[in-house]
Amino acid sequence: MRLFRITLAPVLGAAGLAVAGLLTAPAHAAGPATSLAAAPADLPTYICRRDLPRPPVYPPIIFGSDCQAGNGAPTEGVVSERVRIIVPWERPWICEHATAIPEDEDGGARVIGHDCFPEF
């Protein structure tokens, strides 16, 4: 038994559907927003062996442990520019800024990335 089935075709007609399609076409043709563009390859990068539990906040915070710095990323201190953080089993994250804390004498660091989004 069908309760209700509403379709827009009888309401709008063919001309109305064509206009609706034209109105949405420019949004699809424009492509992704500039904030979702691929990050440059020369971003300071942290490659972490483990990720630590993180709070369910938005935008996400990334906690990496036993991280190796690359592309000029410091092993200690605050990074006030965009950074890439790679943690196991996930796609790379791009963070607006991060903090690196020395973890061991082998050069590993614990990294906390703030305002992070997955890299596409």
Backbone as JSON Lines, residues from 0, in Angstrom:
{"i":0,"aa":"M","n":[0.84,-1.17,0.0],"ca":[0.0,0.0,0.0],"c":[0.89,1.24,0.0]}
{"i":1,"aa":"R","n":[0.68,2.11,-0.95],"ca":[1.44,3.36,-1.02],"c":[0.72,4.43,-0.22]}
{"i":2,"aa":"L","n":[1.49,5.1,0.59],"ca":[0.88,6.19,1.35],"c":[0.78,7.43,0.48]}
{"i":3,"aa":"F","n":[1.91,7.94,0.08],"ca":[1.94,9.13,-0.77],"c":[3.11,8.99,-1.72]}
{"i":4,"aa":"R","n":[2.91,9.42,-2.89],"ca":[4.02,9.49,-3.84],"c":[3.89,10.82,-4.55]}
{"i":5,"aa":"I","n":[4.85,11.66,-4.32],"ca":[4.82,12.99,-4.91],"c":[5.93,13.07,-5.94]}
{"i":6,"aa":"T","n":[5.58,13.47,-7.1],"ca":[6.58,13.68,-8.14],"c":[6.41,15.09,-8.68]}
{"i":7,"aa":"L","n":[7.49,15.7,-9.08],"ca":[7.44,17.08,-9.54],"c":[7.07,17.19,-11.02]}
{"i":8,"aa":"A","n":[7.13,16.11,-11.76],"ca":[6.87,16.18,-13.19],"c":[5.49,16.73,-13.51]}
{"i":9,"aa":"P","n":[4.39,16.24,-12.9],"ca":[3.09,16.82,-13.23],"c":[2.94,18.26,-12.75]}
{"i":10,"aa":"V","n":[3.62,18.6,-11.68],"ca":[3.49,19.95,-11.12],"c":[4.23,20.96,-11.98]}
{"i":11,"aa":"L","n":[5.48,20.67,-12.3],"ca":[6.29,21.61,-13.04],"c":[6.12,21.48,-14.55]}
{"i":12,"aa":"G","n":[5.85,20.32,-15.02],"ca":[5.78,20.1,-16.45],"c":[7.17,20.0,-17.04]}
{"i":13,"aa":"A","n":[7.24,19.7,-18.3],"ca":[8.54,19.53,-18.96],"c":[9.33,20.83,-18.99]}
{"i":14,"aa":"A","n":[8.65,21.94,-19.22],"ca":[9.35,23.23,-19.28],"c":[9.93,23.59,-17.92]}
{"i":15,"aa":"G","n":[9.19,23.33,-16.86],"ca":[9.69,23.63,-15.52],"c":[10.89,22.79,-15.15]}
{"i":16,"aa":"L","n":[10.88,21.51,-15.54],"ca":[12.04,20.66,-15.28],"c":[13.25,21.11,-16.07]}
{"i":17,"aa":"A","n":[13.05,21.58,-17.29],"ca":[14.17,22.08,-18.1],"c":[14.78,23.32,-17.45]}
{"i":18,"aa":"V","n":[13.95,24.22,-16.96],"ca":[14.46,25.42,-16.28],"c":[15.2,25.04,-15.01]}
{"i":19,"aa":"A","n":[14.66,24.1,-14.25],"ca":[15.34,23.65,-13.02],"c":[16.69,23.04,-13.36]}
{"i":20,"aa":"G","n":[16.76,22.29,-14.45],"ca":[18.03,21.71,-14.87],"c":[19.03,22.77,-15.28]}
{"i":21,"aa":"L","n":[18.58,23.82,-15.95],"ca":[19.49,24.9,-16.34],"c":[19.99,25.68,-15.14]}
{"i":22,"aa":"L","n":[19.17,25.81,-14.12],"ca":[19.6,26.54,-12.93],"c":[20.65,25.79,-12.14]}
{"i":23,"aa":"T","n":[20.6,24.48,-12.15],"ca":[21.57,23.7,-11.38],"c":[22.8,23.34,-12.19]}
{"i":24,"aa":"A","n":[22.75,23.45,-13.51],"ca":[23.89,23.06,-14.35],"c":[25.14,23.89,-14.07]}
{"i":25,"aa":"P","n":[25.07,25.23,-13.92],"ca":[26.3,25.98,-13.66],"c":[27.0,25.55,-12.37]}
{"i":26,"aa":"A","n":[26.24,25.18,-11.36],"ca":[26.86,24.75,-10.1],"c":[27.65,23.46,-10.3]}
{"i":27,"aa":"H","n":[27.13,22.55,-11.11],"ca":[27.84,21.3,-11.36],"c":[29.02,21.51,-12.3]}
{"i":28,"aa":"A","n":[28.9,22.43,-13.23],"ca":[29.97,22.66,-14.21],"c":[31.15,23.4,-13.58]}
{"i":29,"aa":"A","n":[30.91,24.15,-12.52],"ca":[31.98,24.93,-11.91],"c":[33.03,24.05,-11.26]}
{"i":30,"aa":"G","n":[32.68,22.84,-10.87],"ca":[33.64,21.95,-10.23],"c":[33.7,22.19,-8.74]}
{"i":31,"aa":"P","n":[34.68,21.58,-8.07],"ca":[34.76,21.72,-6.62],"c":[35.18,23.12,-6.2]}
{"i":32,"aa":"A","n":[34.87,23.46,-4.99],"ca":[35.25,24.76,-4.44],"c":[36.76,24.86,-4.33]}
{"i":33,"aa":"T","n":[37.26,26.09,-4.29],"ca":[38.7,26.28,-4.25],"c":[39.31,25.74,-2.96]}
{"i":34,"aa":"S","n":[38.55,25.71,-1.87],"ca":[39.1,25.2,-0.61],"c":[39.36,23.7,-0.66]}
{"i":35,"aa":"L","n":[38.71,23.0,-1.61],"ca":[38.91,21.57,-1.72],"c":[39.95,21.21,-2.77]}
{"i":36,"aa":"A","n":[40.62,22.21,-3.32],"ca":[41.62,21.93,-4.35],"c":[42.77,21.13,-3.75]}
{"i":37,"aa":"A","n":[43.44,20.41,-4.6],"ca":[44.56,19.58,-4.13],"c":[45.64,20.47,-3.54]}
{"i":38,"aa":"A","n":[46.21,20.02,-2.46],"ca":[47.26,20.76,-1.79],"c":[48.57,20.61,-2.56]}
{"i":39,"aa":"P","n":[49.44,21.61,-2.51],"ca":[50.71,21.49,-3.21],"c":[51.57,20.38,-2.62]}
{"i":40,"aa":"A","n":[52.44,19.84,-3.44],"ca":[53.27,18.71,-3.02],"c":[54.35,19.11,-2.03]}
{"i":41,"aa":"D","n":[54.68,20.4,-1.96],"ca":[55.78,20.82,-1.1],"c":[55.34,21.27,0.29]}
{"i":42,"aa":"L","n":[54.13,20.9,0.7],"ca":[53.69,21.24,2.06],"c":[54.56,20.54,3.1]}
{"i":43,"aa":"P","n":[54.81,21.18,4.24],"ca":[55.46,20.46,5.33],"c":[54.62,19.23,5.67]}
{"i":44,"aa":"T","n":[55.27,18.08,5.82],"ca":[54.54,16.82,5.96],"c":[55.01,16.05,7.17]}
{"i":45,"aa":"Y","n":[54.07,15.45,7.87],"ca":[54.37,14.52,8.97],"c":[53.8,13.16,8.59]}
{"i":46,"aa":"I","n":[54.65,12.14,8.62],"ca":[54.21,10.77,8.37],"c":[54.26,10.05,9.71]}
{"i":47,"aa":"C","n":[53.09,9.67,10.2],"ca":[52.96,9.11,11.55],"c":[52.73,7.61,11.49]}
{"i":48,"aa":"R","n":[53.31,6.9,12.44],"ca":[53.12,5.45,12.52],"c":[51.83,5.07,13.23]}
{"i":49,"aa":"R","n":[51.35,5.95,14.1],"ca":[50.11,5.66,14.84],"c":[49.27,6.93,14.9]}
{"i":50,"aa":"D","n":[47.96,6.73,14.94],"ca":[47.09,7.85,15.26],"c":[46.45,7.58,16.61]}
{"i":51,"aa":"L","n":[46.24,8.62,17.35],"ca":[45.69,8.51,18.69],"c":[44.22,8.89,18.67]}
{"i":52,"aa":"P","n":[43.46,8.45,19.66],"ca":[42.03,8.81,19.7],"c":[41.86,10.33,19.69]}
{"i":53,"aa":"R","n":[40.84,10.77,18.99],"ca":[40.6,12.2,18.89],"c":[39.14,12.51,19.21]}
{"i":54,"aa":"P","n":[38.88,13.7,19.71],"ca":[37.51,14.05,20.06],"c":[36.66,14.26,18.81]}
{"i":55,"aa":"P","n":[35.37,14.0,18.9],"ca":[34.5,14.2,17.74],"c":[34.11,15.67,17.6]}
{"i":56,"aa":"V","n":[35.03,16.48,17.12],"ca":[34.78,17.91,16.93],"c":[34.87,18.23,15.44]}
{"i":57,"aa":"Y","n":[34.32,19.38,15.06],"ca":[34.38,19.82,13.67],"c":[34.87,21.25,13.65]}
{"i":58,"aa":"P","n":[35.85,21.59,12.85],"ca":[36.65,20.71,12.0],"c":[37.54,19.8,12.83]}
{"i":59,"aa":"P","n":[37.86,18.64,12.27],"ca":[38.6,17.63,13.04],"c":[39.97,18.08,13.51]}
{"i":60,"aa":"I","n":[40.38,17.45,14.6],"ca":[41.74,17.58,15.13],"c":[42.4,16.22,14.91]}
{"i":61,"aa":"I","n":[43.62,16.21,14.42],"ca":[44.33,14.97,14.16],"c":[45.46,14.82,15.17]}
{"i":62,"aa":"F","n":[45.54,13.66,15.82],"ca":[46.62,13.35,16.75],"c":[47.46,12.25,16.13]}
{"i":63,"aa":"G","n":[48.7,12.55,15.8],"ca":[49.62,11.55,15.28],"c":[50.73,11.29,16.27]}
{"i":64,"aa":"S","n":[51.18,10.04,16.34],"ca":[52.24,9.66,17.26],"c":[53.36,8.98,16.48]}
{"i":65,"aa":"D","n":[54.58,9.15,16.95],"ca":[55.76,8.58,16.31],"c":[55.83,9.06,14.86]}
{"i":66,"aa":"C","n":[55.8,10.37,14.7],"ca":[55.77,10.99,13.37],"c":[57.17,11.42,12.93]}
{"i":67,"aa":"Q","n":[57.43,11.26,11.66],"ca":[58.67,11.73,11.05],"c":[58.35,12.96,10.22]}
{"i":68,"aa":"A","n":[59.15,14.0,10.38],"ca":[58.93,15.26,9.67],"c":[59.58,15.21,8.29]}
{"i":69,"aa":"G","n":[58.93,15.84,7.33],"ca":[59.47,15.92,5.98],"c":[59.07,17.23,5.32]}
{"i":70,"aa":"N","n":[59.72,17.55,4.21],"ca":[59.46,18.78,3.45],"c":[59.61,20.03,4.3]}
{"i":71,"aa":"G","n":[60.58,20.05,5.18],"ca":[60.84,21.23,5.99],"c":[59.97,21.38,7.22]}
{"i":72,"aa":"A","n":[59.23,20.37,7.58],"ca":[58.41,20.44,8.79],"c":[59.3,20.33,10.02]}
{"i":73,"aa":"P","n":[59.1,21.18,11.02],"ca":[59.93,21.11,12.22],"c":[59.54,19.91,13.09]}
{"i":74,"aa":"T","n":[60.5,19.42,13.86],"ca":[60.22,18.31,14.78],"c":[59.76,18.82,16.14]}
{"i":75,"aa":"E","n":[59.78,20.13,16.33],"ca":[59.34,20.71,17.6],"c":[58.81,22.11,17.34]}
{"i":76,"aa":"G","n":[57.7,22.44,17.98],"ca":[57.17,23.79,17.89],"c":[55.87,23.87,17.12]}
{"i":77,"aa":"V","n":[55.43,25.1,16.94],"ca":[54.16,25.38,16.27],"c":[54.42,25.66,14.79]}
{"i":78,"aa":"V","n":[53.61,25.07,13.94],"ca":[53.66,25.34,12.51],"c":[52.42,26.15,12.18]}
{"i":79,"aa":"S","n":[52.61,27.41,11.78],"ca":[51.46,28.29,11.55],"c":[50.99,28.29,10.1]}
{"i":80,"aa":"E","n":[51.54,27.41,9.28],"ca":[51.1,27.3,7.9],"c":[50.42,25.94,7.69]}
{"i":81,"aa":"R","n":[49.88,25.72,6.5],"ca":[49.23,24.45,6.21],"c":[50.24,23.32,6.23]}
{"i":82,"aa":"V","n":[49.82,22.18,6.77],"ca":[50.67,20.99,6.82],"c":[49.85,19.78,6.38]}
{"i":83,"aa":"R","n":[50.57,18.76,5.94],"ca":[49.95,17.48,5.58],"c":[50.32,16.49,6.68]}
{"i":84,"aa":"I","n":[49.33,15.78,7.2],"ca":[49.57,14.75,8.21],"c":[49.05,13.44,7.66]}
{"i":85,"aa":"I","n":[49.92,12.45,7.62],"ca":[49.55,11.13,7.11],"c":[49.56,10.16,8.28]}
{"i":86,"aa":"V","n":[48.4,9.57,8.54],"ca":[48.27,8.58,9.61],"c":[47.85,7.26,8.98]}
{"i":87,"aa":"P","n":[48.13,6.13,9.65],"ca":[47.8,4.82,9.06],"c":[46.3,4.65,8.83]}
{"i":88,"aa":"W","n":[45.98,3.95,7.78],"ca":[44.63,3.52,7.44],"c":[43.69,4.65,7.09]}
{"i":89,"aa":"E","n":[44.19,5.83,6.81],"ca":[43.34,6.95,6.43],"c":[43.99,7.69,5.27]}
{"i":90,"aa":"R","n":[43.2,8.5,4.6],"ca":[43.78,9.35,3.57],"c":[44.54,10.49,4.24]}
{"i":91,"aa":"P","n":[45.44,11.15,3.53],"ca":[46.18,12.26,4.15],"c":[45.24,13.39,4.57]}
{"i":92,"aa":"W","n":[45.63,14.08,5.63],"ca":[44.87,15.22,6.13],"c":[45.66,16.49,5.87]}
{"i":93,"aa":"I","n":[44.97,17.56,5.51],"ca":[45.57,18.88,5.38],"c":[45.06,19.7,6.55]}
{"i":94,"aa":"C","n":[45.98,20.22,7.35],"ca":[45.61,21.0,8.54],"c":[46.09,22.43,8.37]}
{"i":95,"aa":"E","n":[45.31,23.37,8.86],"ca":[45.66,24.78,8.75],"c":[46.86,25.14,9.61]}
{"i":96,"aa":"H","n":[47.05,24.48,10.73],"ca":[48.24,24.66,11.56],"c":[48.4,23.44,12.45]}
{"i":97,"aa":"A","n":[49.58,23.29,13.0],"ca":[49.87,22.09,13.8],"c":[50.89,22.41,14.87]}
{"i":98,"aa":"T","n":[50.99,21.51,15.83],"ca":[52.0,21.59,16.88],"c":[52.74,20.27,16.93]}
{"i":99,"aa":"A","n":[54.07,20.35,16.93],"ca":[54.91,19.15,17.02],"c":[55.6,19.13,18.38]}
{"i":100,"aa":"I","n":[55.51,18.0,19.06],"ca":[56.11,17.82,20.38],"c":[57.08,16.65,20.29]}
{"i":101,"aa":"P","n":[58.36,16.85,20.65],"ca":[59.31,15.73,20.58],"c":[58.83,14.57,21.44]}
{"i":102,"aa":"E","n":[58.94,13.35,20.88],"ca":[58.43,12.18,21.59],"c":[59.56,11.26,22.03]}
{"i":103,"aa":"D","n":[60.6,11.19,21.26],"ca":[61.72,10.32,21.61],"c":[63.02,10.89,21.03]}
{"i":104,"aa":"E","n":[64.13,10.3,21.4],"ca":[65.42,10.8,20.95],"c":[65.74,10.4,19.51]}
{"i":105,"aa":"D","n":[64.91,9.58,18.89],"ca":[65.13,9.16,17.5],"c":[64.6,10.17,16.5]}
{"i":106,"aa":"G","n":[64.09,11.28,16.96],"ca":[63.56,12.29,16.05],"c":[62.08,12.19,15.82]}
{"i":107,"aa":"G","n":[61.42,11.23,16.45],"ca":[59.97,11.11,16.32],"c":[59.27,12.21,17.1]}
{"i":108,"aa":"A","n":[58.09,12.56,16.64],"ca":[57.33,13.62,17.3],"c":[55.87,13.23,17.4]}
{"i":109,"aa":"R","n":[55.21,13.81,18.36],"ca":[53.76,13.71,18.46],"c":[53.21,14.98,17.82]}
{"i":110,"aa":"V","n":[52.29,14.83,16.89],"ca":[51.79,15.97,16.13],"c":[50.3,16.13,16.38]}
{"i":111,"aa":"I","n":[49.91,17.37,16.63],"ca":[48.5,17.71,16.8],"c":[48.15,18.7,15.69]}
{"i":112,"aa":"G","n":[47.3,18.26,14.77],"ca":[46.87,19.12,13.68],"c":[45.51,19.73,13.98]}
{"i":113,"aa":"H","n":[45.35,21.01,13.69],"ca":[44.11,21.73,13.98],"c":[43.45,22.17,12.68]}
{"i":114,"aa":"D","n":[42.13,22.22,12.68],"ca":[41.34,22.63,11.51],"c":[41.73,21.79,10.3]}
{"i":115,"aa":"C","n":[41.54,20.49,10.41],"ca":[41.99,19.54,9.38],"c":[40.84,19.06,8.51]}
{"i":116,"aa":"F","n":[41.17,18.78,7.26],"ca":[40.22,18.22,6.32],"c":[40.92,17.16,5.49]}
{"i":117,"aa":"P","n":[40.23,16.11,5.09],"ca":[40.87,15.07,4.27],"c":[41.32,15.65,2.94]}
{"i":118,"aa":"E","n":[42.48,15.2,2.49],"ca":[42.98,15.63,1.19],"c":[42.3,14.79,0.11]}
{"i":119,"aa":"F","n":[41.84,15.44,-0.93],"ca":[41.15,14.73,-2.0],"c":[42.07,14.5,-3.16]}
